[in-house]
């Protein structure tokens, strides 16, 4: 039942990579090297939408005993969605809806995504930001 952190990362990142609602070149993954970038770093687009993908873990807890203790690892996926200021909300809200539909109530093996929530962050530097938060549990 205990699922390795790397398995969780690979599974959830793979789910985001399978999302077709935005080009993958417009998604920043945590601490990932970008081979197409001369510096290896993510370059924020100057037009259109873009996202940043992060997995945040909560406190694990004992979920059962067998031949050894089994643990459940809960957490939250945070997908920060950005558009330029003064571009309106329609496109970014449609992206948030599509991401919610893609993740919520999805399961792969012992990793399960639950409900998705939208959190309006508002202005961030020269961007407008909405976060899509998806609770998950592994194990």
Secondary structure, DSSP 8 states (H G I E B T S, - for coil): ----HHHHHHHHHHHHHT--SS-GGGEEETT---TTSTTSS----SSS-EEEEEEEE---EEEEESSSEEEEEEEEEEEEEEEETTS-SHHHHHHHHHHHHHHTT-EETTEEEEEEEEEEEEEETTEEEEEEEEEEEE-
